[in-house]
Amino acid sequence: MRIGVLTGGGDCPGLNAVIRAVVRTCDARYGSSVVGFLDGWRGLLEDRRIQLHNDDRNDRLLAKGGTMLGTARTNPEKLRAGLDDIKQTLEDNGIDV
């Protein structure tokens, strides 16, 4: 299974810890890969992504504030064809969840 993750809206404490937990759990428990979309919904609309790996680099995230993926206050529902573009990006990248 291939899982997509983004952080949208405002920044808050703990986002990196959540991203790390998602990546570790998806890999270890389910054998799933995780793709991170950069800068929230905008990254999903523009197909800007990185593959997230379950390795030692993720452990360093716990000491850093903010979100390693970045965030933006983009509202895809307010953009022309925003939801259609998101659907297409998810399909093109084989994102299941």
KOLDO-60763 format. One record per atom (N, C-alpha, C): residue number from 1; residue in one letter; atom name; x, y, z. Coordinates in steps of 0.001 Angstrom, whole numbers. Atoms other than C-alpha are relative to their C-alpha. Layout:
! residues N
<num->NUM; residu->A; atome->CA; xx->X; yy->Y; zz->Z>
...
! end
This chain:
! residues 97
<num->1; residu->M; atome->N; xx->845; yy->-1167; zz->0>
<num->1; residu->M; atome->CA; xx->0; yy->0; zz->0>
<num->1; residu->M; atome->C; xx->897; yy->1238; zz->0>
<num->2; residu->R; atome->N; xx->-745; yy->-1262; zz->86>
<num->2; residu->R; atome->CA; xx->1204; yy->3529; zz->-753>
<num->2; residu->R; atome->C; xx->-853; yy->1097; zz->648>
<num->3; residu->I; atome->N; xx->729; yy->-961; zz->-815>
<num->3; residu->I; atome->CA; xx->208; yy->6275; zz->1683>
<num->3; residu->I; atome->C; xx->566; yy->1400; zz->-220>
<num->4; residu->G; atome->N; xx->-404; yy->-1391; zz->162>
<num->4; residu->G; atome->CA; xx->300; yy->10046; zz->1141>
<num->4; residu->G; atome->C; xx->-257; yy->786; zz->1274>
<num->5; residu->V; atome->N; xx->100; yy->-817; zz->-1207>
<num->5; residu->V; atome->CA; xx->899; yy->12515; zz->3976>
<num->5; residu->V; atome->C; xx->299; yy->1452; zz->-370>
<num->6; residu->L; atome->N; xx->-316; yy->-1423; zz->129>
<num->6; residu->L; atome->CA; xx->753; yy->16312; zz->4073>
<num->6; residu->L; atome->C; xx->-366; yy->691; zz->1297>
<num->7; residu->T; atome->N; xx->376; yy->-816; zz->-1147>
<num->7; residu->T; atome->CA; xx->580; yy->19002; zz->6721>
<num->7; residu->T; atome->C; xx->-547; yy->1309; zz->-549>
<num->8; residu->G; atome->N; xx->659; yy->-1179; zz->546>
<num->8; residu->G; atome->CA; xx->-1908; yy->21730; zz->5849>
<num->8; residu->G; atome->C; xx->-453; yy->941; zz->1097>
<num->9; residu->G; atome->N; xx->439; yy->-996; zz->-968>
<num->9; residu->G; atome->CA; xx->-2998; yy->24921; zz->7548>
<num->9; residu->G; atome->C; xx->1175; yy->561; zz->760>
<num->10; residu->G; atome->N; xx->-1059; yy->-587; zz->-808>
<num->10; residu->G; atome->CA; xx->-986; yy->26469; zz->10338>
<num->10; residu->G; atome->C; xx->904; yy->-1052; zz->613>
<num->11; residu->D; atome->N; xx->-981; yy->864; zz->-635>
<num->11; residu->D; atome->CA; xx->2067; yy->24987; zz->11973>
<num->11; residu->D; atome->C; xx->-376; yy->-211; zz->1465>
<num->12; residu->C; atome->N; xx->235; yy->251; zz->-1419>
<num->12; residu->C; atome->CA; xx->1853; yy->23401; zz->15423>
<num->12; residu->C; atome->C; xx->1041; yy->-996; zz->510>
<num->13; residu->P; atome->N; xx->-973; yy->934; zz->-560>
<num->13; residu->P; atome->CA; xx->4092; yy->21431; zz->17802>
<num->13; residu->P; atome->C; xx->-419; yy->-1448; zz->-246>
<num->14; residu->G; atome->N; xx->268; yy->1431; zz->89>
<num->14; residu->G; atome->CA; xx->4382; yy->17702; zz->17267>
<num->14; residu->G; atome->C; xx->-207; yy->-553; zz->-1394>
<num->15; residu->L; atome->N; xx->252; yy->512; zz->1350>
<num->15; residu->L; atome->CA; xx->3906; yy->17482; zz->13501>
<num->15; residu->L; atome->C; xx->1097; yy->-951; zz->-465>
<num->16; residu->N; atome->N; xx->-1078; yy->895; zz->407>
<num->16; residu->N; atome->CA; xx->7343; yy->15960; zz->12897>
<num->16; residu->N; atome->C; xx->-89; yy->-1345; zz->715>
<num->17; residu->A; atome->N; xx->160; yy->1252; zz->-743>
<num->17; residu->A; atome->CA; xx->6694; yy->13378; zz->15617>
<num->17; residu->A; atome->C; xx->-1107; yy->-855; zz->-611>
<num->18; residu->V; atome->N; xx->1101; yy->737; zz->632>
<num->18; residu->V; atome->CA; xx->3417; yy->12426; zz->13946>
<num->18; residu->V; atome->C; xx->449; yy->-581; zz->-1339>
<num->19; residu->I; atome->N; xx->-492; yy->485; zz->1293>
<num->19; residu->I; atome->CA; xx->5057; yy->12163; zz->10512>
<num->19; residu->I; atome->C; xx->920; yy->-1202; zz->219>
<num->20; residu->R; atome->N; xx->-924; yy->1098; zz->-309>
<num->20; residu->R; atome->CA; xx->7815; yy->9984; zz->11998>
<num->20; residu->R; atome->C; xx->-764; yy->-1253; zz->409>
<num->21; residu->A; atome->N; xx->778; yy->1154; zz->-455>
<num->21; residu->A; atome->CA; xx->5270; yy->7725; zz->13722>
<num->21; residu->A; atome->C; xx->-759; yy->-654; zz->-1148>
<num->22; residu->V; atome->N; xx->716; yy->550; zz->1158>
<num->22; residu->V; atome->CA; xx->3244; yy->7324; zz->10527>
<num->22; residu->V; atome->C; xx->953; yy->-813; zz->-867>
<num->23; residu->V; atome->N; xx->-973; yy->693; zz->857>
<num->23; residu->V; atome->CA; xx->6337; yy->6381; zz->8511>
<num->23; residu->V; atome->C; xx->460; yy->-1300; zz->650>
<num->24; residu->R; atome->N; xx->-493; yy->1199; zz->-695>
<num->24; residu->R; atome->CA; xx->7649; yy->3942; zz->11132>
<num->24; residu->R; atome->C; xx->-1069; yy->-1087; zz->81>
<num->25; residu->T; atome->N; xx->1076; yy->979; zz->-134>
<num->25; residu->T; atome->CA; xx->4290; yy->2257; zz->11696>
<num->25; residu->T; atome->C; xx->-375; yy->-601; zz->-1345>
<num->26; residu->C; atome->N; xx->377; yy->503; zz->1326>
<num->26; residu->C; atome->CA; xx->3414; yy->1990; zz->8019>
<num->26; residu->C; atome->C; xx->1030; yy->-976; zz->-534>
<num->27; residu->D; atome->N; xx->-1064; yy->875; zz->483>
<num->27; residu->D; atome->CA; xx->6786; yy->440; zz->7227>
<num->27; residu->D; atome->C; xx->83; yy->-1285; zz->821>
<num->28; residu->A; atome->N; xx->-245; yy->1151; zz->-861>
<num->28; residu->A; atome->CA; xx->7231; yy->-1862; zz->10224>
<num->28; residu->A; atome->C; xx->-1205; yy->-926; zz->131>
<num->29; residu->R; atome->N; xx->1176; yy->818; zz->-259>
<num->29; residu->R; atome->CA; xx->3686; yy->-3040; zz->10757>
<num->29; residu->R; atome->C; xx->-699; yy->-467; zz->-1272>
<num->30; residu->Y; atome->N; xx->793; yy->312; zz->1183>
<num->30; residu->Y; atome->CA; xx->2184; yy->-2964; zz->7278>
<num->30; residu->Y; atome->C; xx->815; yy->-157; zz->-1278>
<num->31; residu->G; atome->N; xx->-825; yy->84; zz->1201>
<num->31; residu->G; atome->CA; xx->5107; yy->-2887; zz->4842>
<num->31; residu->G; atome->C; xx->-403; yy->1002; zz->-1066>
<num->32; residu->S; atome->N; xx->482; yy->-1025; zz->930>
<num->32; residu->S; atome->CA; xx->3637; yy->238; zz->3264>
<num->32; residu->S; atome->C; xx->1027; yy->1113; zz->-150>
<num->33; residu->S; atome->N; xx->-879; yy->-1149; zz->222>
<num->33; residu->S; atome->CA; xx->5535; yy->3145; zz->1732>
<num->33; residu->S; atome->C; xx->-799; yy->1285; zz->201>
<num->34; residu->V; atome->N; xx->640; yy->-1279; zz->-292>
<num->34; residu->V; atome->CA; xx->4814; yy->6771; zz->2611>
<num->34; residu->V; atome->C; xx->639; yy->1089; zz->-856>
<num->35; residu->V; atome->N; xx->-418; yy->-1139; zz->806>
<num->35; residu->V; atome->CA; xx->5019; yy->9768; zz->304>
<num->35; residu->V; atome->C; xx->-441; yy->1262; zz->729>
<num->36; residu->G; atome->N; xx->327; yy->-1276; zz->-624>
<num->36; residu->G; atome->CA; xx->5157; yy->13264; zz->1798>
<num->36; residu->G; atome->C; xx->-161; yy->1075; zz->-1056>
<num->37; residu->F; atome->N; xx->225; yy->-1108; zz->933>
<num->37; residu->F; atome->CA; xx->3664; yy->16160; zz->-150>
<num->37; residu->F; atome->C; xx->463; yy->1289; zz->669>
<num->38; residu->L; atome->N; xx->-643; yy->-1192; zz->-553>
<num->38; residu->L; atome->CA; xx->5611; yy->19385; zz->375>
<num->38; residu->L; atome->C; xx->-929; yy->1207; zz->-15>
<num->39; residu->D; atome->N; xx->769; yy->-1242; zz->-118>
<num->39; residu->D; atome->CA; xx->3950; yy->22599; zz->1537>
<num->39; residu->D; atome->C; xx->-1504; yy->-210; zz->-81>
<num->40; residu->G; atome->N; xx->1433; yy->221; zz->-155>
<num->40; residu->G; atome->CA; xx->533; yy->21172; zz->2315>
<num->40; residu->G; atome->C; xx->-735; yy->-308; zz->-1286>
<num->41; residu->W; atome->N; xx->854; yy->264; zz->1162>
<num->41; residu->W; atome->CA; xx->-2258; yy->21139; zz->-218>
<num->41; residu->W; atome->C; xx->621; yy->515; zz->-1293>
<num->42; residu->R; atome->N; xx->-650; yy->-532; zz->1208>
<num->42; residu->R; atome->CA; xx->-197; yy->23261; zz->-2625>
<num->42; residu->R; atome->C; xx->935; yy->-1048; zz->-602>
<num->43; residu->G; atome->N; xx->-889; yy->1051; zz->488>
<num->43; residu->G; atome->CA; xx->2370; yy->20459; zz->-2874>
<num->43; residu->G; atome->C; xx->-756; yy->-1132; zz->-662>
<num->44; residu->L; atome->N; xx->828; yy->1038; zz->619>
<num->44; residu->L; atome->CA; xx->-385; yy->17989; zz->-3633>
<num->44; residu->L; atome->C; xx->-555; yy->483; zz->-1333>
<num->45; residu->L; atome->N; xx->502; yy->-568; zz->1253>
<num->45; residu->L; atome->CA; xx->-1866; yy->20289; zz->-6276>
<num->45; residu->L; atome->C; xx->1084; yy->62; zz->-1074>
<num->46; residu->E; atome->N; xx->-1104; yy->-174; zz->946>
<num->46; residu->E; atome->CA; xx->1562; yy->20818; zz->-7873>
<num->46; residu->E; atome->C; xx->870; yy->-1248; zz->-130>
<num->47; residu->D; atome->N; xx->-717; yy->1277; zz->56>
<num->47; residu->D; atome->CA; xx->2744; yy->17201; zz->-7420>
<num->47; residu->D; atome->C; xx->1460; yy->145; zz->443>
<num->48; residu->R; atome->N; xx->-1333; yy->-122; zz->-594>
<num->48; residu->R; atome->CA; xx->5732; yy->18137; zz->-5241>
<num->48; residu->R; atome->C; xx->49; yy->-933; zz->1199>
<num->49; residu->R; atome->N; xx->23; yy->1053; zz->-1004>
<num->49; residu->R; atome->CA; xx->6614; yy->15143; zz->-3130>
<num->49; residu->R; atome->C; xx->1400; yy->-538; zz->273>
<num->50; residu->I; atome->N; xx->-1217; yy->727; zz->-330>
<num->50; residu->I; atome->CA; xx->9356; yy->13194; zz->-1391>
<num->50; residu->I; atome->C; xx->-399; yy->-1357; zz->560>
<num->51; residu->Q; atome->N; xx->206; yy->1319; zz->-592>
<num->51; residu->Q; atome->CA; xx->9598; yy->9540; zz->-443>
<num->51; residu->Q; atome->C; xx->522; yy->60; zz->1430>
<num->52; residu->L; atome->N; xx->-406; yy->2; zz->-1405>
<num->52; residu->L; atome->CA; xx->9722; yy->9189; zz->3348>
<num->52; residu->L; atome->C; xx->456; yy->-1406; zz->372>
<num->53; residu->H; atome->N; xx->-604; yy->1292; zz->-324>
<num->53; residu->H; atome->CA; xx->11937; yy->6400; zz->4706>
<num->53; residu->H; atome->C; xx->50; yy->-211; zz->1506>
<num->54; residu->N; atome->N; xx->-101; yy->374; zz->-1407>
<num->54; residu->N; atome->CA; xx->11996; yy->4572; zz->8020>
<num->54; residu->N; atome->C; xx->1476; yy->-251; zz->309>
<num->55; residu->D; atome->N; xx->-1419; yy->137; zz->-313>
<num->55; residu->D; atome->CA; xx->15617; yy->5238; zz->8981>
<num->55; residu->D; atome->C; xx->398; yy->994; zz->1087>
<num->56; residu->D; atome->N; xx->-489; yy->-842; zz->-1098>
<num->56; residu->D; atome->CA; xx->17780; yy->7108; zz->11470>
<num->56; residu->D; atome->C; xx->-249; yy->1485; zz->-220>
<num->57; residu->R; atome->N; xx->250; yy->-1425; zz->262>
<num->57; residu->R; atome->CA; xx->17173; yy->10447; zz->9739>
<num->57; residu->R; atome->C; xx->-1302; yy->448; zz->646>
<num->58; residu->N; atome->N; xx->1293; yy->-361; zz->-583>
<num->58; residu->N; atome->CA; xx->13597; yy->10373; zz->11008>
<num->58; residu->N; atome->C; xx->86; yy->207; zz->1509>
<num->59; residu->D; atome->N; xx->-143; yy->-180; zz->-1446>
<num->59; residu->D; atome->CA; xx->14773; yy->10089; zz->14625>
<num->59; residu->D; atome->C; xx->419; yy->1426; zz->347>
<num->60; residu->R; atome->N; xx->-442; yy->-1377; zz->-246>
<num->60; residu->R; atome->CA; xx->16389; yy->13536; zz->14353>
<num->60; residu->R; atome->C; xx->-1154; yy->997; zz->-93>
<num->61; residu->L; atome->N; xx->1152; yy->-896; zz->143>
<num->61; residu->L; atome->CA; xx->12985; yy->15013; zz->13513>
<num->61; residu->L; atome->C; xx->-620; yy->368; zz->1344>
<num->62; residu->L; atome->N; xx->658; yy->-228; zz->-1287>
<num->62; residu->L; atome->CA; xx->11838; yy->14732; zz->17113>
<num->62; residu->L; atome->C; xx->506; yy->1258; zz->693>
<num->63; residu->A; atome->N; xx->-577; yy->-1170; zz->-662>
<num->63; residu->A; atome->CA; xx->14157; yy->17543; zz->18213>
<num->63; residu->A; atome->C; xx->-273; yy->1297; zz->-755>
<num->64; residu->K; atome->N; xx->241; yy->-1189; zz->821>
<num->64; residu->K; atome->CA; xx->13019; yy->19937; zz->15485>
<num->64; residu->K; atome->C; xx->-1476; yy->386; zz->50>
<num->65; residu->G; atome->N; xx->1373; yy->-483; zz->10>
<num->65; residu->G; atome->CA; xx->9929; yy->22094; zz->15623>
<num->65; residu->G; atome->C; xx->-535; yy->121; zz->-1415>
<num->66; residu->G; atome->N; xx->611; yy->-202; zz->1319>
<num->66; residu->G; atome->CA; xx->7521; yy->22730; zz->12796>
<num->66; residu->G; atome->C; xx->-299; yy->-1311; zz->-702>
<num->67; residu->T; atome->N; xx->272; yy->1187; zz->797>
<num->67; residu->T; atome->CA; xx->7006; yy->20282; zz->9990>
<num->67; residu->T; atome->C; xx->1041; yy->-130; zz->-1099>
<num->68; residu->M; atome->N; xx->-1015; yy->234; zz->1023>
<num->68; residu->M; atome->CA; xx->9673; yy->18765; zz->7766>
<num->68; residu->M; atome->C; xx->-574; yy->119; zz->-1404>
<num->69; residu->L; atome->N; xx->641; yy->-60; zz->1313>
<num->69; residu->L; atome->CA; xx->7146; yy->18784; zz->4920>
<num->69; residu->L; atome->C; xx->-366; yy->1421; zz->-410>
<num->70; residu->G; atome->N; xx->466; yy->-1353; zz->299>
<num->70; residu->G; atome->CA; xx->6302; yy->22460; zz->5167>
<num->70; residu->G; atome->C; xx->-1519; yy->28; zz->-14>
<num->71; residu->T; atome->N; xx->1449; yy->-143; zz->0>
<num->71; residu->T; atome->CA; xx->2787; yy->23811; zz->5173>
<num->71; residu->T; atome->C; xx->-380; yy->1281; zz->-726>
<num->72; residu->A; atome->N; xx->520; yy->-1196; zz->669>
<num->72; residu->A; atome->CA; xx->661; yy->26366; zz->3366>
<num->72; residu->A; atome->C; xx->-1494; yy->68; zz->290>
<num->73; residu->R; atome->N; xx->1431; yy->-174; zz->-278>
<num->73; residu->R; atome->CA; xx->-2805; yy->27777; zz->3842>
<num->73; residu->R; atome->C; xx->-827; yy->-43; zz->-1282>
<num->74; residu->T; atome->N; xx->720; yy->166; zz->1261>
<num->74; residu->T; atome->CA; xx->-3955; yy->26728; zz->391>
<num->74; residu->T; atome->C; xx->-1286; yy->-771; zz->252>
<num->75; residu->N; atome->N; xx->1283; yy->694; zz->-85>
<num->75; residu->N; atome->CA; xx->-7619; yy->25748; zz->177>
<num->75; residu->N; atome->C; xx->-348; yy->-502; zz->-1396>
<num->76; residu->P; atome->N; xx->214; yy->517; zz->1351>
<num->76; residu->P; atome->CA; xx->-8025; yy->23423; zz->-2829>
<num->76; residu->P; atome->C; xx->-1426; yy->187; zz->-508>
<num->77; residu->E; atome->N; xx->1386; yy->-183; zz->433>
<num->77; residu->E; atome->CA; xx->-11793; yy->23894; zz->-2873>
<num->77; residu->E; atome->C; xx->-233; yy->1379; zz->-606>
<num->78; residu->K; atome->N; xx->166; yy->-1355; zz->526>
<num->78; residu->K; atome->CA; xx->-11321; yy->27587; zz->-3690>
<num->78; residu->K; atome->C; xx->733; yy->207; zz->-1322>
<num->79; residu->L; atome->N; xx->-755; yy->-115; zz->1243>
<num->79; residu->L; atome->CA; xx->-9075; yy->26928; zz->-6684>
<num->79; residu->L; atome->C; xx->-739; yy->-688; zz->-1137>
<num->80; residu->R; atome->N; xx->626; yy->601; zz->1175>
<num->80; residu->R; atome->CA; xx->-10347; yy->26194; zz->-10161>
<num->80; residu->R; atome->C; xx->596; yy->-1392; zz->-219>
<num->81; residu->A; atome->N; xx->-392; yy->1395; zz->251>
<num->81; residu->A; atome->CA; xx->-10188; yy->22427; zz->-10734>
<num->81; residu->A; atome->C; xx->907; yy->-566; zz->1092>
<num->82; residu->G; atome->N; xx->-879; yy->452; zz->-1070>
<num->82; residu->G; atome->CA; xx->-8375; yy->22033; zz->-7388>
<num->82; residu->G; atome->C; xx->-209; yy->-1447; zz->396>
<num->83; residu->L; atome->N; xx->272; yy->1367; zz->-423>
<num->83; residu->L; atome->CA; xx->-10103; yy->18832; zz->-6329>
<num->83; residu->L; atome->C; xx->287; yy->-996; zz->-1116>
<num->84; residu->D; atome->N; xx->-315; yy->879; zz->1131>
<num->84; residu->D; atome->CA; xx->-9766; yy->17342; zz->-9810>
<num->84; residu->D; atome->C; xx->1509; yy->-189; zz->-132>
<num->85; residu->D; atome->N; xx->-1461; yy->91; zz->62>
<num->85; residu->D; atome->CA; xx->-6028; yy->18139; zz->-9803>
<num->85; residu->D; atome->C; xx->537; yy->-906; zz->1103>
<num->86; residu->I; atome->N; xx->-418; yy->854; zz->-1114>
<num->86; residu->I; atome->CA; xx->-5639; yy->16486; zz->-6403>
<num->86; residu->I; atome->C; xx->-277; yy->-1459; zz->-320>
<num->87; residu->K; atome->N; xx->350; yy->1376; zz->357>
<num->87; residu->K; atome->CA; xx->-7440; yy->13372; zz->-7568>
<num->87; residu->K; atome->C; xx->977; yy->-547; zz->-1034>
<num->88; residu->Q; atome->N; xx->-922; yy->438; zz->1045>
<num->88; residu->Q; atome->CA; xx->-5202; yy->13194; zz->-10634>
<num->88; residu->Q; atome->C; xx->1396; yy->-267; zz->566>
<num->89; residu->T; atome->N; xx->-1318; yy->191; zz->-616>
<num->89; residu->T; atome->CA; xx->-2008; yy->13611; zz->-8577>
<num->89; residu->T; atome->C; xx->39; yy->-1288; zz->807>
<num->90; residu->L; atome->N; xx->53; yy->1228; zz->-793>
<num->90; residu->L; atome->CA; xx->-3065; yy->10841; zz->-6208>
<num->90; residu->L; atome->C; xx->5; yy->-1232; zz->-898>
<num->91; residu->E; atome->N; xx->26; yy->1129; zz->936>
<num->91; residu->E; atome->CA; xx->-3856; yy->8513; zz->-9112>
<num->91; residu->E; atome->C; xx->1351; yy->-179; zz->-684>
<num->92; residu->D; atome->N; xx->-1290; yy->64; zz->701>
<num->92; residu->D; atome->CA; xx->-614; yy->9367; zz->-10955>
<num->92; residu->D; atome->C; xx->1105; yy->-579; zz->878>
<num->93; residu->N; atome->N; xx->-1023; yy->479; zz->-927>
<num->93; residu->N; atome->CA; xx->1429; yy->8546; zz->-7847>
<num->93; residu->N; atome->C; xx->-361; yy->-1313; zz->680>
<num->94; residu->G; atome->N; xx->392; yy->1283; zz->-569>
<num->94; residu->G; atome->CA; xx->-436; yy->5364; zz->-6973>
<num->94; residu->G; atome->C; xx->-282; yy->60; zz->1488>
<num->95; residu->I; atome->N; xx->305; yy->-167; zz->-1422>
<num->95; residu->I; atome->CA; xx->-1550; yy->6728; zz->-3599>
<num->95; residu->I; atome->C; xx->-1323; yy->-703; zz->301>
<num->96; residu->D; atome->N; xx->1199; yy->750; zz->-391>
<num->96; residu->D; atome->CA; xx->-4023; yy->4351; zz->-1942>
<num->96; residu->D; atome->C; xx->-758; yy->691; zz->1124>
<num->97; residu->V; atome->N; xx->595; yy->-629; zz->-1181>
<num->97; residu->V; atome->CA; xx->-4646; yy->6281; zz->1282>
<num->97; residu->V; atome->C; xx->646; yy->1343; zz->228>
! end
